[in-house]
């Protein structure tokens, strides 16, 4: 319900334009901020208490502004060993952050959501997001076939080509990373991925964090060149 409500707000014309005309970008980013906050210790993250989600949702637009959040994301990206500044570049050009009151209201919608992983095999957020993204891509023709693999198909592909621990997995047209995330669940693998669209690459990076990937090298580029 929370995810649907946030998506519904982001689908409004003014907010949609501020999220690359794709509400899924803002939704995934908000879930990312909540996820890293709820799993701060497990992810080995250390940062100022004011960036814990509860405080962030209350302080954004007051004591925390765009530049502060950009710096926070860049710091987290570095500590999570995500290379190539994919998330930093994404946040720097996300116009939604300039709409401080609206973004703060969106953050508050997810304030009481519990995204803490109770055990290593807990992928509730990832599974829920993948299902929701798949449903929305079916409704909105602008997403269909562009970057989204249907969730059940991705699950089937992960069963057909099962992965083992301690291997390298490559995907040079990764899109949102639905297939990679399915492959990575419950596995210790190294992921090398690329997509030509910088927004897709950012969503891909966040999805891999939700999937528990500790070694991901994501690039934004044209794999055919």
N, C-alpha and C positions, 0 to 999 in steps of 0.2 A: 504494500500500500504506500509506504513512504517513497519508494523508488518511483512508482507511478505518479504520485503527487508532485515530486520534484520535476519529473519529465514533463508533466502537464504544464507546470509553470514556465519551464524553459521553452516550451513550444509556442508561447505567446510571441507575437511578431517582434517586439522590441528586444526581448531576451534571445530569441532565436538568431537574430542578426548578430548578436554579441557573442554567439558560440559557433561561429563558422557555418551558420545556417544548419546546424546539426545539434539538437538538444542532447544527444548522447554524449557529446564531448563534455559539456558542463556537468551532466549527471555522473559520469565516470570520475571526473576530477573531484567532485564533492565526496563521492564514496571513497576515493583514494585518501583524501584528507582525514576522513573518519577512520578508515582502516588503519593507517599508520599511527594514528593517535591511540586507538584502542589496543593496538599490538606493539606499542612503542618498545617495551622491554624485550619482547620476543624477537623483534627485528633488530635489536641492538642499537636503537636510536637514542641519542641524548640531545635535547634542545631545550630552549627556554619554555617554562611552564605555560606562558601565555599562548603558545602555539598548540597546546593540548586542545582538542576539538571544542570542549565545553567553553573554554575561555575565548577561543578564536571566534566562535559563533556569536559571542556577546561583545567582543572588542573590535571586530572588523568594521572599519569606517569610523572608529572613534580613536583607539590607540594603535590599531594595526591598519596599515594601508597597503596599497598595491605593491610598493617597493619592498615593504617588509615581508609580504607573503612570497614575492618572487625570490628574495634572499633565502627564505625558509625552505622553499621547494628545491632550490639549487643546493642547499646544504644537505637536505635529505637525499637527494639524488646522488650526491657524492658518497654519502655514508652507506647507501644501498648498493654502491659500486655499479651504478648505471652509467655507462659511458656515453660520450658524444653529445651531452647536453640536450637530449631530446625533450625532456620534461621542462627544462629551463626555457628553451626556445618556445615551447607551447604556451607556457604561462605568460611569457613576455608579450605575446601577441593576442592573448585572450581578453577581448574587450569587456567581457562580463565583469572583470575585476574593477573596472572603472565605475560600474554602477553599484556603488558601495552599499547603499541601503537594500537594494534588491538582492545582492549577493549575500548579505548578512541574513536576510529573511530566508533565503534558500538554505543556508547553513543551519539555521534554527530548525528547519523541517526534519533534519536528520539527527538532531542533538540527542534524542533519547534512543536512537537505534544502537543496538549492541552488536558490534562487528568483531568482537574479540574471539579469536580462535581458541576454543576450549581444548582442542587436541590437534596434533599435526595433520590429521586427515580431515579436518573440518574445512570444507570449501563452500560453505553456505552462500557467502556473498558472490563468489565466482559463478556458482551454478545459477543463482538467481539472476545475476546480471546477464549471463550468456542467454538464458531463456528469454529475458525481457528484450534484449537487443535483437534476438532472432524474431520475436513477435513484431517488434516495431519495424524491422526491415521488410517484413512481409506487407505491412500496411503502407509504408512510404516508399514509393517506386524509386525515389532519388537514392535510397540506400541499396536497393535490391541489386545483387550481382556486382556491386562495386567493391565491397570490402568484407561482407558478412557471409560466413558459412553457417548454414542452418545447424542448430545445436545437436539435433539427433544425428545428422550426417557427420558432424565432427566427432561425436562419440563413437559412431560406427567405424570411422577411419582410425580412431585411436585403438580400437579393438583389432582391426585388421593388421595394423602395423604397430604392435605393442613396443614400447620402449623399455630399456633396462637402465639401471643406475650407471652413472659415470660414463655417459656417452655424449657425443656432440650431436645436436639436432640443428639442421639448417632449413630456413624458409625464406626465400628471396622475393616472395610476394605475399607477405604475411597478413596484410589487412589489419583487422582488429585483434588478431592473434587467437581466434576462437579454437582453431585446430591445435596450435601450439600449447595453449592453456590446458586443453583436454589431455594432450600427450604428457604434459609436465606434472599433472596432479599425482601426488604420492611418489614422485620420482626425484632423484638427485641427478639432474642433467644440466649440461651447458647448452645454452640457446644462442644461436647466431641468426638474426632476423633482419629483414629490410623491407621497407615499403616506400613507394615514391611520394606518398602523401604524408606531410609532416604531422597532420592531425591523427591519421591512422597510426603512425609510428608512436605517438604519445599514448594513445589508447592502448596499443599493443604493450608498451612498457608497463603501464599500470595493471593490465590484465595478468602479465607475467608475475608481478608482485603478488597479486591476489592468489595466483596458482602456487606460490611458494618457491619460485625459481630464484636461486641465490647467485647464479652466474649467467647474466644475460647481456649480450652485446647487440644492441639495436641500432640500426642505421636508417637514415632517411636518404633515399637515392634511387636512381633508375637501374634496376638489375639487368636491363638489356644493353646497357652501355659499358 
